[in-house]
Amino acid sequence: MITALDFQNLTEDLKSYVLLNNGHHVAERNYSIYSIQLYAVYGFYVEVYYLPGSDEIDQILAVNSDEVLELYLECIDITDIYM
């Protein structure tokens, strides 16, 4: 298991490998020109920034801020919880 800091110090290829094999997709949002995917992995969250119209990754960042996580709250469907 690795920490968010360890993850951030990995190469982009290793970050992608860790997310593919151990990450769980949580939510998605759009910001500026990016489609941003949120993943949970090893007890922390990671954002993957995709360029529009492609599967090309621009950056992969470990998220340490509750403010960033709050941006996803309106994207999460919880209607099944109340039924």
N, C-alpha and C positions, 0 to 999 in steps of 0.2 A: 504494500500500500504506500502511496505517496501523498505528500501535502500539496496544497495549492501552489506554494512557492516552488517546490520541486517540479511540479507540472509546468509552471510558467517558464522554467529554465530549460525544458526539453526543446528539441528541434521541432519545427512544424510537422515533419513527417511522423515523429514519435508521438506528438500530441494527437494527431489524427488516428494513429494506431491504437492508442489508449482509449480514445473515445469510441472507436468502432468496436472494440472488444470488451469494454467495461462500462461505457457510458449508457445512460438512459435518457432518451429525449423527453423533455418536460414541456416546453412551450416554444412559441415562435412569435416574433414581432418584426415590424419594419421600422427602420430608422434611416433617414436621409436616403442614400442610394442602396442601402443594404437590406438583405433579408437575414435576420439574426436568429439563430437556433440556440435554445438553452438546453444544456445537458447537465445531469447530475452524475458525478463520478467520485468515488472514494470520500464521500462526505462533504464535498464542495461542488460549486457550480462553475460551468464553463460556457462562454458564449462563442459561437462560431459565426463569423461574418462572411456571408456569401455575396458575391457580386451579382447584380440582377441579370436575368436571362442566361445564366450559366451555372455550372456546378463548381465554379472556381472559388476556392476559399481565399479570402483576403487576409484574415487574421483569426487567431484562436487565443482567447484570453480567459484566464481564471477570474472569477467574479468574487470579490470580497465585500461587496457593499449591499446592504439591505435596500438602499435606494434603487439600485439596478434591478434587484429582484422584484420590487414593487411595480416596475414597468410591465411585468408579465401578468399581474393579477387579473386585469380585465380580459386577458386572452385565455384564461383557464376556465373551462366549462365545468361547473359543479352542479348542474341541474339534476343529475342522477342521484346526488346525495339527498336531495329533498323529495324524491319520489317514493 
